[in-house]
Amino acid sequence: GFGITPKGAESLQMSMQELIENPVFLGFYSRYLRIEKTDKLPWLQFWQAVEEFRVMPSSTAANKAAHEVYDTYLREGSVKVAPISTDTLSNLRIIFQRRIESQGAQRALLPSDTFASAQDEARDELRLHTFDKFVGSSYFNGVVELKEREKEVPTVRHFYYLRRLGV
């Protein structure tokens, strides 16, 4: 607030998508939520759990991961709540209720995009409710510093170390 921005932040443009696609930047953001916005941390944890499920090969382990996501964030009475619309939530609850009721359906592999719309909604809510404040926080300085280092031009010293490492 008050027009004060971290050093270098005014020249650094970054989207929420770029932030969450970089595991190191995501670490800074996660720490910010864990310390400054604890009520929003489950939103990111939901997004991450869905991302882990999404990249898993189709298998019974992936199905188990999907059920864990459902039980943790979407089941009625869940301790952690994902910020998704009632329509999306209703559709997912129907899918999982049918799977629970039908033994044969439990063995059928869930497609990797099962939670796609819910994940998109969670990302959008995070962007709306936390991203601007993160960019204005001291936690963003780590991201700025790393982005600045990306621009460094290798010097003889860099090549010397690479040679010493045998690369």
DSSP file (Angstrom, degrees, kcal/mol; ACC not computed):
  #  RESIDUE AA STRUCTURE BP1 BP2  ACC     N-H-->O    O-->H-N    N-H-->O    O-->H-N    TCO  KAPPA ALPHA  PHI   PSI    X-CA   Y-CA   Z-CA
    1    1 A G    >         0   0    0      0, 0.0     3,-1.7     0, 0.0     0, 0.0   0.000 360.0 360.0 360.0 178.6    0.0    0.0    0.0
    2    2 A F  T 3   -     0   0    0      1,-0.3     3,-0.1     3,-0.0     0, 0.0   0.662 360.0 -73.5  58.9  22.9    0.8    3.7    0.0
    3    3 A G  T 3  S+     0   0    0      1,-0.2     2,-0.6     0, 0.0    -1,-0.3   0.588  95.1 136.3  74.7   9.4    2.6    3.5   -3.3
    4    4 A I    <   -     0   0    0     -3,-1.7    -1,-0.2   132,-0.0     0, 0.0  -0.806  29.1-180.0 -93.7 125.2    5.6    1.8   -1.9
    5    5 A T        -     0   0    0     -2,-0.6     3,-0.1    -3,-0.1   131,-0.1  -0.924  34.2 -95.1-123.2 150.5    6.8   -1.1   -4.1
    6    6 A P    >>  -     0   0    0      0, 0.0     3,-2.3     0, 0.0     4,-0.5  -0.226  59.1 -79.2 -59.7 151.9    9.7   -3.5   -3.5
    7    7 A K  T 34 S+     0   0    0      1,-0.3   137,-0.1     2,-0.1     0, 0.0  -0.292 118.1   6.4 -53.8 126.3   13.0   -2.6   -5.3
    8    8 A G  T >> S+     0   0    0     -3,-0.1     3,-0.8     1,-0.1     4,-0.6   0.252  98.3 109.4  85.7 -13.0   12.8   -3.6   -8.9
    9    9 A A  G X4  +     0   0    0     -3,-2.3     3,-0.8     1,-0.2    -2,-0.1   0.838  68.7  62.6 -67.2 -31.8    9.1   -4.6   -8.7
   10   10 A E  G 3< S+     0   0    0     -4,-0.5    -1,-0.2     1,-0.3    -3,-0.1   0.806 108.6  42.4 -65.2 -25.9    8.0   -1.6  -10.8
   11   11 A S  G <4 S+     0   0    0     -3,-0.8     2,-0.7     1,-0.0    -1,-0.3   0.548  99.1  86.5 -94.8  -7.7    9.9   -2.9  -13.8
   12   12 A L    <<  -     0   0    0     -3,-0.8     2,-0.5    -4,-0.6   132,-0.1  -0.836  56.4-170.8-100.4 116.5    9.0   -6.6  -13.3
   13   13 A Q        +     0   0    0     -2,-0.7     2,-0.4     2,-0.0    -3,-0.0  -0.915  15.0 165.8-103.4 126.6    5.7   -7.7  -14.9
   14   14 A M        -     0   0    0     -2,-0.5     2,-0.2     4,-0.0   121,-0.0  -0.998  24.3-143.2-143.4 136.6    4.6  -11.1  -14.0
   15   15 A S     >  -     0   0    0     -2,-0.4     4,-2.0     1,-0.1     5,-0.1  -0.556  28.8-114.6 -92.4 162.5    1.3  -12.9  -14.4
   16   16 A M  H  > S+     0   0    0      1,-0.2     4,-2.5     2,-0.2     5,-0.2   0.892 118.5  56.2 -59.6 -39.7   -0.2  -15.3  -11.9
   17   17 A Q  H  > S+     0   0    0      1,-0.2     4,-1.5     2,-0.2    -1,-0.2   0.919 106.6  48.1 -60.7 -45.4    0.2  -18.1  -14.5
   18   18 A E  H  > S+     0   0    0      1,-0.2     4,-0.7     2,-0.2    -1,-0.2   0.890 111.4  52.4 -62.6 -38.9    4.0  -17.4  -14.8
   19   19 A L  H >< S+     0   0    0     -4,-2.0     3,-0.8     1,-0.2     7,-0.3   0.937 112.0  42.8 -62.6 -48.2    4.2  -17.4  -11.0
   20   20 A I  H 3< S+     0   0    0     -4,-2.5    -1,-0.2     1,-0.2    -2,-0.2   0.694 108.2  59.8 -77.8 -16.4    2.5  -20.8  -10.5
   21   21 A E  H 3< S+     0   0    0     -4,-1.5    -1,-0.2    -5,-0.2    -2,-0.2   0.638  95.0  71.3 -82.6 -13.5    4.3  -22.4  -13.4
   22   22 A N  S <X S-     0   0    0     -3,-0.8     4,-2.8    -4,-0.7     5,-0.2  -0.906  71.1-155.6-105.9 113.3    7.7  -21.8  -11.8
   23   23 A P  H  > S+     0   0    0      0, 0.0     4,-1.4     0, 0.0    -1,-0.1   0.828  93.7  50.4 -58.8 -33.2    8.3  -24.0   -8.7
   24   24 A V  H  > S+     0   0    0      2,-0.2     4,-1.4     1,-0.2     5,-0.1   0.940 113.1  44.2 -70.7 -46.4   10.7  -21.6   -7.1
   25   25 A F  H  > S+     0   0    0      1,-0.2     4,-2.1     2,-0.2    -1,-0.2   0.896 110.9  55.9 -62.9 -39.3    8.5  -18.5   -7.5
   26   26 A L  H  X S+     0   0    0     -4,-2.8     4,-2.9    -7,-0.3    -1,-0.2   0.847 101.6  58.3 -61.7 -33.6    5.6  -20.7   -6.3
   27   27 A G  H  X S+     0   0    0     -4,-1.4     4,-2.2    -5,-0.2    -1,-0.2   0.903 106.0  47.6 -62.1 -42.3    7.6  -21.4   -3.2
   28   28 A F  H  X S+     0   0    0     -4,-1.4     4,-2.2     2,-0.2    -2,-0.2   0.914 114.1  47.5 -63.3 -42.7    7.8  -17.6   -2.4
   29   29 A Y  H  X S+     0   0    0     -4,-2.1     4,-2.4     2,-0.2    -2,-0.2   0.905 110.6  51.4 -65.7 -42.4    4.1  -17.3   -3.0
   30   30 A S  H  X S+     0   0    0     -4,-2.9     4,-2.8     1,-0.2    -1,-0.2   0.907 109.6  49.9 -61.5 -42.8    3.3  -20.3   -0.8
   31   31 A R  H  X S+     0   0    0     -4,-2.2     4,-2.0     2,-0.2     5,-0.3   0.915 108.8  53.0 -62.7 -42.1    5.4  -18.9    2.0
   32   32 A Y  H  X>S+     0   0    0     -4,-2.2     4,-3.4     1,-0.2     5,-0.9   0.938 112.7  43.9 -57.1 -48.2    3.6  -15.6    1.7
   33   33 A L  H  X5S+     0   0    0     -4,-2.4     4,-0.7     3,-0.2     8,-0.3   0.911 111.2  54.2 -65.0 -41.5    0.2  -17.3    2.0
   34   34 A R  H  <5S+     0   0    0     -4,-2.8    -1,-0.2    -5,-0.2    -2,-0.2   0.849 123.5  26.4 -61.3 -34.9    1.4  -19.5    4.9
   35   35 A I  H  <5S+     0   0    0     -4,-2.0     3,-0.2    -5,-0.2    -2,-0.2   0.863 135.1  24.7 -97.1 -42.8    2.5  -16.5    6.9
   36   36 A E  H  <5S+     0   0    0     -4,-3.4    -3,-0.2    -5,-0.3    -2,-0.1   0.795 131.0  27.8 -98.1 -32.1    0.4  -13.5    5.7
   37   37 A K    >X< +     0   0    0     -5,-0.9     3,-2.1    -4,-0.7     4,-0.7  -0.460  63.5 159.7-131.2  59.0   -2.8  -15.0    4.3
   38   38 A T  G >4 S+     0   0    0      1,-0.3     3,-0.6    -3,-0.2    -1,-0.1   0.789  72.7  61.6 -58.0 -30.0   -3.3  -18.3    6.2
   39   39 A D  G 34 S+     0   0    0      1,-0.2    -1,-0.3     2,-0.1     4,-0.1   0.735 106.8  46.2 -69.2 -20.3   -7.0  -18.4    5.4
   40   40 A K  G X> S+     0   0    0     -3,-2.1     4,-1.2    -7,-0.2     3,-1.0   0.546  86.8  90.2 -97.3  -9.1   -6.2  -18.5    1.6
   41   41 A L  H <X S+     0   0    0     -4,-0.7     4,-2.5    -3,-0.6     3,-0.4   0.883  80.4  58.8 -57.4 -41.9   -3.5  -21.2    1.9
   42   42 A P  H 3> S+     0   0    0      0, 0.0     4,-2.5     0, 0.0    -1,-0.3   0.818  99.6  60.2 -58.3 -27.6   -5.9  -24.1    1.4
   43   43 A W  H <> S+     0   0    0     -3,-1.0     4,-2.1     2,-0.2    -2,-0.2   0.936 109.2  41.2 -63.8 -45.3   -6.8  -22.6   -2.0
   44   44 A L  H  X S+     0   0    0     -4,-1.2     4,-2.8    -3,-0.4     5,-0.2   0.900 113.0  54.1 -68.4 -40.2   -3.2  -22.9   -3.1
   45   45 A Q  H  X S+     0   0    0     -4,-2.5     4,-2.5     1,-0.2    -2,-0.2   0.889 108.7  49.7 -61.8 -38.5   -2.9  -26.4   -1.6
   46   46 A F  H  X S+     0   0    0     -4,-2.5     4,-2.5    -5,-0.2     5,-0.2   0.948 110.6  49.6 -61.8 -48.8   -6.0  -27.4   -3.5
   47   47 A W  H  X S+     0   0    0     -4,-2.1     4,-2.1     1,-0.2    -2,-0.2   0.911 113.5  46.7 -57.1 -44.1   -4.6  -26.0   -6.7
   48   48 A Q  H  X S+     0   0    0     -4,-2.8     4,-2.5     2,-0.2    -1,-0.2   0.896 110.7  51.3 -67.2 -41.3   -1.3  -27.9   -6.1
   49   49 A A  H  X S+     0   0    0     -4,-2.5     4,-2.1     1,-0.2    -2,-0.2   0.905 112.0  47.1 -63.2 -40.9   -3.0  -31.2   -5.2
   50   50 A V  H  X S+     0   0    0     -4,-2.5     4,-3.0     2,-0.2    -1,-0.2   0.899 110.3  53.1 -66.0 -40.1   -5.0  -31.0   -8.4
   51   51 A E  H  X S+     0   0    0     -4,-2.1     4,-1.6    -5,-0.2    -2,-0.2   0.910 108.6  49.6 -62.1 -42.3   -1.9  -30.2  -10.4
   52   52 A E  H  X S+     0   0    0     -4,-2.5     4,-0.6     1,-0.2    -1,-0.2   0.922 113.8  45.8 -62.1 -43.9   -0.2  -33.3   -8.9
   53   53 A F  H >< S+     0   0    0     -4,-2.1     3,-1.1     1,-0.2    -2,-0.2   0.919 108.4  57.6 -62.7 -43.4   -3.2  -35.4   -9.9
   54   54 A R  H 3< S+     0   0    0     -4,-3.0    -1,-0.2     1,-0.3    -2,-0.2   0.829 109.5  43.1 -59.9 -35.4   -3.3  -33.9  -13.3
   55   55 A V  H 3< S+     0   0    0     -4,-1.6    -1,-0.3    -5,-0.2    -2,-0.2   0.488  90.9 105.7 -92.8  -2.7    0.2  -34.9  -14.2
   56   56 A M  S << S-     0   0    0     -3,-1.1     2,-0.1    -4,-0.6     3,-0.1  -0.512  80.2-108.3 -73.7 143.1    0.0  -38.4  -12.8
   57   57 A P        -     0   0    0      0, 0.0     5,-0.3     0, 0.0     2,-0.2  -0.442  48.2 -88.7 -65.0 146.5   -0.2  -41.3  -15.3
   58   58 A S  S    S+     0   0    0      4,-0.1     2,-0.3    -2,-0.1    51,-0.1  -0.397  79.7 121.1 -59.0 123.0   -3.7  -42.8  -15.3
   59   59 A S  S  > S-     0   0    0     -2,-0.2     4,-2.0    51,-0.1    51,-0.3  -0.962  80.0 -87.1-168.4 175.2   -3.6  -45.5  -12.7
   60   60 A T  H  > S+     0   0    0     -2,-0.3     4,-2.3     1,-0.2     5,-0.1   0.830 126.5  57.9 -67.3 -29.6   -5.2  -46.7   -9.4
   61   61 A A  H  > S+     0   0    0      2,-0.2     4,-2.3     1,-0.2    -1,-0.2   0.895 105.5  49.4 -65.2 -39.0   -2.7  -44.4   -7.6
   62   62 A A  H  > S+     0   0    0     -5,-0.3     4,-2.5     2,-0.2    -2,-0.2   0.911 109.9  51.2 -65.1 -41.9   -4.1  -41.4   -9.6
   63   63 A N  H  X S+     0   0    0     -4,-2.0     4,-2.4     2,-0.2    -2,-0.2   0.915 109.4  50.5 -59.9 -42.1   -7.6  -42.5   -8.7
   64   64 A K  H  X S+     0   0    0     -4,-2.3     4,-2.0     1,-0.2    -2,-0.2   0.916 110.0  50.1 -62.1 -42.7   -6.6  -42.6   -5.0
   65   65 A A  H  X S+     0   0    0     -4,-2.3     4,-2.3     1,-0.2    -1,-0.2   0.897 109.4  51.8 -61.9 -40.7   -5.0  -39.1   -5.3
   66   66 A A  H  X S+     0   0    0     -4,-2.5     4,-2.5     1,-0.2    -2,-0.2   0.910 109.3  49.2 -63.3 -42.3   -8.3  -37.8   -6.9
   67   67 A H  H  X S+     0   0    0     -4,-2.4     4,-3.1     2,-0.2    -1,-0.2   0.864 109.3  52.9 -65.8 -34.9  -10.3  -39.2   -4.1
   68   68 A E  H  X S+     0   0    0     -4,-2.0     4,-2.6     2,-0.2     5,-0.2   0.909 109.2  49.0 -65.6 -41.2   -7.9  -37.6   -1.5
   69   69 A V  H  X>S+     0   0    0     -4,-2.3     4,-2.5     2,-0.2     5,-0.6   0.943 114.0  46.6 -60.8 -46.9   -8.4  -34.2   -3.3
   70   70 A Y  I  X>S+     0   0    0     -4,-2.5     5,-2.6     1,-0.2     4,-2.1   0.947 114.9  45.6 -60.3 -50.0  -12.2  -34.7   -3.2
   71   71 A D  I  <5S+     0   0    0     -4,-3.1    -1,-0.2     1,-0.2    -2,-0.2   0.880 117.8  43.3 -62.9 -39.1  -12.2  -35.8    0.5
   72   72 A T  I  <5S+     0   0    0     -4,-2.6     8,-1.0    -5,-0.2    -1,-0.2   0.877 132.7  11.6 -75.8 -39.1   -9.9  -33.0    1.6
   73   73 A Y  I  <5S+     0   0    0     -4,-2.5     9,-1.2    -5,-0.2    -3,-0.2   0.665 130.2  32.3-118.1 -20.7  -11.3  -30.1   -0.3
   74   74 A L  I  <<S+     0   0    0     -4,-2.1    -3,-0.2    -5,-0.6    -4,-0.1   0.710  81.0 102.9-118.5 -26.0  -14.7  -30.8   -1.8
   75   75 A R  S > <S-     0   0    0     -5,-2.6     3,-2.0     1,-0.1     2,-0.1  -0.307  87.0 -92.4 -61.9 143.9  -16.6  -33.3    0.3
   76   76 A E  T 3  S+     0   0    0      1,-0.3    -1,-0.1    17,-0.0    -2,-0.1  -0.366 115.6  22.2 -58.0 130.2  -19.4  -31.7    2.3
   77   77 A G  T 3  S+     0   0    0      1,-0.2    -1,-0.3    -3,-0.1    -2,-0.1   0.559  85.7 162.2  87.0   9.1  -18.0  -30.9    5.7
   78   78 A S    <   -     0   0    0     -3,-2.0    -1,-0.2     1,-0.1    -6,-0.1  -0.307  41.6-137.0 -61.1 144.8  -14.3  -30.8    4.5
   79   79 A V  S    S+     0   0    0     -7,-0.1     2,-0.4     1,-0.1    -1,-0.1   0.912  93.9  48.5 -69.7 -43.1  -11.9  -29.0    6.9
   80   80 A K  S    S-     0   0    0     -8,-1.0     2,-0.5   -38,-0.1    -1,-0.1  -0.821  80.5-155.2 -98.9 138.2  -10.2  -27.3    4.0
   81   81 A V        -     0   0    0     -2,-0.4    -7,-0.1    -4,-0.0   -35,-0.1  -0.948   6.1-144.1-121.3 132.1  -12.4  -25.6    1.5
   82   82 A A        -     0   0    0     -9,-1.2     2,-1.8    -2,-0.5   -39,-0.1  -0.712  25.0-120.2 -89.7 142.6  -11.6  -24.8   -2.2
   83   83 A P        +     0   0    0      0, 0.0     2,-0.3     0, 0.0    42,-0.2  -0.518  61.9 135.9 -84.9  75.6  -13.0  -21.6   -3.6
   84   84 A I        -     0   0    0     -2,-1.8    34,-0.1     1,-0.1    35,-0.0  -0.859  57.6 -93.3-124.1 159.1  -15.1  -23.0   -6.4
   85   85 A S     >  -     0   0    0     -2,-0.3     4,-2.5     1,-0.1     5,-0.2  -0.199  32.5-117.0 -66.7 157.3  -18.6  -22.2   -7.7
   86   86 A T  H  > S+     0   0    0      1,-0.2     4,-2.6     2,-0.2     5,-0.2   0.844 114.7  55.0 -64.6 -33.2  -21.6  -24.2   -6.5
   87   87 A D  H  > S+     0   0    0      2,-0.2     4,-2.4     1,-0.2    -1,-0.2   0.948 110.9  43.4 -64.2 -48.2  -22.2  -25.6  -10.0
   88   88 A T  H  > S+     0   0    0      1,-0.2     4,-2.2     2,-0.2    -2,-0.2   0.923 115.3  49.5 -62.9 -44.3  -18.7  -26.9  -10.3
   89   89 A L  H  X S+     0   0    0     -4,-2.5     4,-2.5     1,-0.2    -1,-0.2   0.911 110.3  50.5 -61.7 -43.8  -18.8  -28.3   -6.8
   90   90 A S  H  X S+     0   0    0     -4,-2.6     4,-2.2     1,-0.2    -1,-0.2   0.917 109.9  50.4 -61.2 -44.5  -22.2  -30.0   -7.5
   91   91 A N  H  X S+     0   0    0     -4,-2.4     4,-2.1     1,-0.2    -1,-0.2   0.911 112.7  46.1 -61.5 -43.0  -20.9  -31.6  -10.7
   92   92 A L  H  X S+     0   0    0     -4,-2.2     4,-2.5     1,-0.2     5,-0.2   0.897 110.6  52.8 -68.0 -39.4  -17.8  -33.0   -8.9
   93   93 A R  H  X S+     0   0    0     -4,-2.5     4,-2.5     1,-0.2    -1,-0.2   0.887 108.5  51.2 -63.4 -37.4  -19.8  -34.2   -6.0
   94   94 A I  H  X S+     0   0    0     -4,-2.2     4,-2.3     2,-0.2     5,-0.2   0.939 109.9  49.9 -63.0 -46.9  -22.1  -36.1   -8.4
   95   95 A I  H  X S+     0   0    0     -4,-2.1     4,-1.7     1,-0.2    -2,-0.2   0.938 116.3  40.8 -56.7 -49.4  -19.2  -37.8  -10.1
   96   96 A F  H  X S+     0   0    0     -4,-2.5     4,-2.2     2,-0.2    -1,-0.2   0.836 111.3  55.6 -74.4 -31.8  -17.6  -38.9   -6.8
   97   97 A Q  H  X S+     0   0    0     -4,-2.5     4,-2.3    -5,-0.2    -1,-0.2   0.916 108.5  49.2 -64.7 -41.5  -20.9  -39.9   -5.2
   98   98 A R  H  X S+     0   0    0     -4,-2.3     4,-1.9     1,-0.2     7,-0.2   0.899 110.7  50.7 -62.4 -40.2  -21.6  -42.2   -8.2
   99   99 A R  H  < S+     0   0    0     -4,-1.7     7,-0.3    -5,-0.2    -1,-0.2   0.886 110.9  48.4 -65.4 -38.7  -18.1  -43.7   -7.9
  100  100 A I  H  < S+     0   0    0     -4,-2.2    -1,-0.2     1,-0.2    -2,-0.2   0.897 114.1  46.0 -68.5 -39.8  -18.6  -44.3   -4.2
  101  101 A E  H  < S+     0   0    0     -4,-2.3     2,-0.6    -5,-0.2    -2,-0.2   0.786 109.9  58.3 -74.3 -28.3  -22.0  -46.0   -4.7
  102  102 A S     X  -     0   0    0     -4,-1.9     4,-1.2    -5,-0.2    -1,-0.1  -0.906  63.6-161.7-111.9 115.4  -20.8  -48.2   -7.6
  103  103 A Q  H  > S+     0   0    0     -2,-0.6     4,-0.8     1,-0.2     3,-0.3   0.879  93.5  53.4 -60.1 -39.3  -17.9  -50.6   -7.1
  104  104 A G  H >> S+     0   0    0      1,-0.2     4,-0.9     2,-0.2     3,-0.6   0.872 105.1  54.0 -65.0 -37.2  -17.3  -51.0  -10.8
  105  105 A A  H 34 S+     0   0    0      1,-0.2    -1,-0.2    -7,-0.2    -2,-0.2   0.788  97.9  65.0 -68.7 -26.7  -17.0  -47.2  -11.3
  106  106 A Q  H 3< S+     0   0    0     -4,-1.2    -1,-0.2    -7,-0.3    -2,-0.2   0.842 102.4  48.5 -65.2 -31.1  -14.4  -47.0   -8.5
  107  107 A R  H << S+     0   0    0     -4,-0.8    -1,-0.2    -3,-0.6    -2,-0.2   0.737  88.7  99.4 -80.9 -22.7  -12.0  -49.1  -10.7
  108  108 A A  S  < S-     0   0    0     -4,-0.9     2,-0.2    -3,-0.2    -3,-0.0  -0.434  83.6-113.4 -65.3 135.5  -12.6  -46.9  -13.8
  109  109 A L        -     0   0    0     -2,-0.1    -1,-0.1     1,-0.1   -49,-0.1  -0.506  24.3-127.2 -76.2 135.6   -9.8  -44.5  -14.2
  110  110 A L        -     0   0    0    -51,-0.3   -51,-0.1    -2,-0.2    -1,-0.1  -0.602  27.3-111.7 -79.2 138.2  -10.6  -40.8  -13.8
  111  111 A P    >   -     0   0    0      0, 0.0     3,-1.7     0, 0.0    -1,-0.1  -0.382  24.1-118.1 -67.6 151.0   -9.5  -38.5  -16.6
  112  112 A S  T 3  S+     0   0    0      1,-0.3     3,-0.4     2,-0.1   -56,-0.1   0.696 112.2  58.9 -65.1 -18.5   -6.7  -36.1  -15.8
  113  113 A D  T >   +     0   0    0      1,-0.2     3,-1.6     2,-0.1     4,-0.4   0.210  68.3 114.7 -95.8  17.1   -9.0  -33.1  -16.4
  114  114 A T  T <  S+     0   0    0     -3,-1.7     3,-0.2     1,-0.3    -1,-0.2   0.877  88.4  30.5 -51.8 -42.9  -11.6  -34.2  -13.8
  115  115 A F  T 3> S+     0   0    0     -3,-0.4     4,-3.0     1,-0.2    -1,-0.3   0.214  86.3 117.5-102.1  14.1  -10.8  -31.1  -11.7
  116  116 A A  H <> S+     0   0    0     -3,-1.6     4,-2.4     1,-0.2     5,-0.2   0.892  78.8  41.6 -54.4 -49.9   -9.9  -28.7  -14.5
  117  117 A S  H  > S+     0   0    0     -4,-0.4     4,-2.2    -3,-0.2    -1,-0.2   0.890 116.0  50.3 -68.7 -36.5  -12.7  -26.2  -14.1
  118  118 A A  H  > S+     0   0    0      2,-0.2     4,-2.3     1,-0.2    -2,-0.2   0.897 110.9  49.7 -65.9 -39.4  -12.3  -26.3  -10.3
  119  119 A Q  H  X S+     0   0    0     -4,-3.0     4,-2.4     2,-0.2    -2,-0.2   0.911 110.4  50.1 -65.3 -42.3   -8.6  -25.7  -10.5
  120  120 A D  H  X S+     0   0    0     -4,-2.4     4,-2.4    -5,-0.3    -2,-0.2   0.911 110.9  49.5 -61.3 -42.5   -9.1  -22.8  -12.9
  121  121 A E  H  X S+     0   0    0     -4,-2.2     4,-2.4     2,-0.2    -2,-0.2   0.904 110.2  50.3 -64.3 -41.1  -11.6  -21.2  -10.5
  122  122 A A  H  X S+     0   0    0     -4,-2.3     4,-2.4     2,-0.2    -2,-0.2   0.918 111.0  49.0 -63.7 -43.0   -9.2  -21.7   -7.5
  123  123 A R  H  X S+     0   0    0     -4,-2.4     4,-2.5     1,-0.2    -2,-0.2   0.921 111.4  49.8 -61.3 -44.1   -6.3  -20.0   -9.5
  124  124 A D  H  X S+     0   0    0     -4,-2.4     4,-2.5     1,-0.2    -2,-0.2   0.895 110.7  49.3 -63.0 -40.3   -8.6  -17.1  -10.5
  125  125 A E  H  X S+     0   0    0     -4,-2.4     4,-2.5     2,-0.2     5,-0.2   0.902 110.7  50.2 -66.0 -40.8   -9.7  -16.6   -6.9
  126  126 A L  H  X>S+     0   0    0     -4,-2.4     4,-2.3     2,-0.2     5,-1.3   0.929 111.3  49.4 -60.8 -44.3   -6.1  -16.6   -5.7
  127  127 A R  I  <>S+     0   0    0     -4,-2.5     5,-0.6     1,-0.2     4,-0.5   0.928 114.8  44.5 -60.3 -45.8   -5.3  -14.1   -8.3
  128  128 A L  I  <5S+     0   0    0     -4,-2.5    -1,-0.2     1,-0.2    -2,-0.2   0.873 124.0  31.8 -67.0 -38.4   -8.2  -11.8   -7.3
  129  129 A H  I  <5S+     0   0    0     -4,-2.5    -2,-0.2    -5,-0.2    -1,-0.2   0.606 134.3  11.0-102.0 -13.4   -7.7  -12.1   -3.6
  130  130 A T  I  X5S+     0   0    0     -4,-2.3     4,-2.3    -5,-0.2    -3,-0.2   0.631  99.1  81.6-137.1 -24.4   -3.9  -12.4   -3.0
  131  131 A F  I  ><S+     0   0    0     -5,-1.3     4,-2.6    -4,-0.5     5,-0.2   0.909  94.8  47.2 -63.9 -47.3   -1.7  -11.8   -6.0
  132  132 A D  H  ><S+     0   0    0     -5,-0.6     4,-1.5     1,-0.2    -1,-0.2   0.895 114.1  48.6 -61.6 -39.5   -1.6   -8.0   -6.0
  133  133 A K  H  4 S+     0   0    0      2,-0.2     4,-0.3     1,-0.2    -1,-0.2   0.871 110.1  52.3 -68.9 -35.3   -0.8   -8.0   -2.3
  134  134 A F  H >< S+     0   0    0     -4,-2.3     3,-1.6     1,-0.2     6,-0.6   0.938 107.6  51.3 -62.5 -46.1    1.9  -10.6   -2.8
  135  135 A V  H 3< S+     0   0    0     -4,-2.6    -1,-0.2     1,-0.3    -2,-0.2   0.832 111.8  48.2 -61.2 -32.3    3.5   -8.4   -5.5
  136  136 A G  T 3< S+     0   0    0     -4,-1.5    -1,-0.3    -5,-0.2    -2,-0.2   0.438 100.3  90.6 -85.9   0.2    3.5   -5.5   -3.1
  137  137 A S  S X  S-     0   0    0     -3,-1.6     3,-0.8    -4,-0.3     4,-0.3  -0.441  88.0-112.5 -96.2 168.5    5.0   -7.5   -0.3
  138  138 A S  T >  S+     0   0    0      1,-0.2     3,-1.2     2,-0.2     4,-0.4   0.727 111.9  70.6 -69.3 -21.4    8.6   -8.1    0.8
  139  139 A Y  T >> S+     0   0    0      1,-0.3     3,-0.9     2,-0.2     4,-0.6   0.813  88.7  62.8 -64.8 -29.0    8.1  -11.8   -0.2
  140  140 A F  H <> S+     0   0    0     -3,-0.8     4,-2.5    -6,-0.6     3,-0.3   0.713  83.4  78.7 -69.8 -19.7    8.1  -10.7   -3.9
  141  141 A N  H <> S+     0   0    0     -3,-1.2     4,-2.9    -4,-0.3    -1,-0.2   0.869  89.1  55.8 -56.3 -37.3   11.6   -9.4   -3.5
  142  142 A G  H <> S+     0   0    0     -3,-0.9     4,-2.1    -4,-0.4    -1,-0.2   0.898 108.5  46.9 -62.1 -40.4   12.9  -12.9   -3.8
  143  143 A V  H  X S+     0   0    0     -4,-0.6     4,-2.6    -3,-0.3    -2,-0.2   0.921 112.2  50.2 -65.7 -44.4   11.1  -13.3   -7.1
  144  144 A V  H  X S+     0   0    0     -4,-2.5     4,-2.4     1,-0.2    -2,-0.2   0.930 110.6  49.9 -59.4 -46.5   12.5   -9.9   -8.3
  145  145 A E  H  X S+     0   0    0     -4,-2.9     4,-1.9     1,-0.2    -1,-0.2   0.914 112.2  46.8 -61.0 -44.2   16.0  -10.9   -7.4
  146  146 A L  H  X S+     0   0    0     -4,-2.1     4,-1.3     1,-0.2    -1,-0.2   0.900 111.4  51.2 -66.2 -40.1   15.8  -14.2   -9.2
  147  147 A K  H  X S+     0   0    0     -4,-2.6     4,-0.6     1,-0.2     3,-0.2   0.892 109.0  51.8 -63.6 -38.3   14.3  -12.6  -12.3
  148  148 A E  H >< S+     0   0    0     -4,-2.4     3,-1.0     1,-0.2     4,-0.2   0.886 106.2  54.1 -64.6 -38.3   17.1  -10.1  -12.3
  149  149 A R  H >< S+     0   0    0     -4,-1.9     3,-1.4     1,-0.3    -1,-0.2   0.776  95.7  67.4 -68.4 -25.4   19.7  -12.9  -12.1
  150  150 A E  H 3< S+     0   0    0     -4,-1.3    -1,-0.3     1,-0.3    -2,-0.2   0.812  97.7  55.0 -60.7 -27.8   18.2  -14.5  -15.2
  151  151 A K  T << S+     0   0    0     -3,-1.0    -1,-0.3    -4,-0.6    -2,-0.2   0.546  80.2 120.2 -84.8  -7.5   19.4  -11.5  -17.1
  152  152 A E    <   -     0   0    0     -3,-1.4    -3,-0.0    -4,-0.2     3,-0.0  -0.320  61.3-134.4 -61.2 136.8   23.1  -11.9  -16.0
  153  153 A V        -     0   0    0      1,-0.1    -1,-0.1    -2,-0.0    -2,-0.1  -0.805  29.2-108.3 -90.6 129.8   25.5  -12.4  -18.9
  154  154 A P        -     0   0    0      0, 0.0     2,-0.2     0, 0.0    -1,-0.1  -0.290  38.3-160.2 -59.0 140.2   27.9  -15.3  -18.2
  155  155 A T    >>  -     0   0    0      1,-0.0     4,-1.6    -3,-0.0     3,-0.5  -0.580  38.1 -91.3-111.2 177.5   31.4  -14.1  -17.5
  156  156 A V  H 3> S+     0   0    0      1,-0.2     4,-2.4     2,-0.2     5,-0.2   0.872 125.8  61.6 -56.1 -37.3   34.8  -15.9  -17.7
  157  157 A R  H 3> S+     0   0    0      1,-0.2     4,-2.1     2,-0.2    -1,-0.2   0.898 101.5  51.5 -57.4 -42.4   34.3  -16.7  -14.0
  158  158 A H  H <> S+     0   0    0     -3,-0.5     4,-2.2     1,-0.2    -1,-0.2   0.926 111.3  46.6 -61.1 -45.1   31.1  -18.7  -14.8
  159  159 A F  H  X S+     0   0    0     -4,-1.6     4,-2.5     1,-0.2    -1,-0.2   0.852 108.1  56.9 -67.7 -33.6   32.9  -20.7  -17.5
  160  160 A Y  H  X S+     0   0    0     -4,-2.4     4,-2.4     2,-0.2    -1,-0.2   0.936 109.1  45.7 -60.5 -47.0   35.8  -21.3  -15.1
  161  161 A Y  H  X S+     0   0    0     -4,-2.1     4,-1.9     1,-0.2    -2,-0.2   0.894 111.4  51.9 -65.6 -39.3   33.5  -22.9  -12.6
  162  162 A L  H  X>S+     0   0    0     -4,-2.2     5,-2.4     1,-0.2     4,-0.6   0.915 110.6  48.5 -61.5 -41.8   31.8  -25.0  -15.3
  163  163 A R  H ><5S+     0   0    0     -4,-2.5     3,-1.0     1,-0.2    -2,-0.2   0.912 109.8  51.7 -64.9 -41.8   35.1  -26.2  -16.5
  164  164 A R  H 3<5S+     0   0    0     -4,-2.4    -1,-0.2     1,-0.3    -2,-0.2   0.837 108.7  51.9 -63.3 -32.5   36.1  -27.1  -12.9
  165  165 A L  H 3<5S-     0   0    0     -4,-1.9    -1,-0.3    -5,-0.2    -2,-0.2   0.612 115.3-119.0 -78.9 -11.5   32.9  -29.0  -12.5
  166  166 A G  T <<5       0   0    0     -3,-1.0    -3,-0.2    -4,-0.6    -2,-0.1   0.727 360.0 360.0  82.0  21.7   33.7  -31.0  -15.7
  167  167 A V      <       0   0    0     -5,-2.4    -4,-0.2    -6,-0.2    -5,-0.1   0.453 360.0 360.0 -84.9 360.0   30.6  -29.8  -17.6
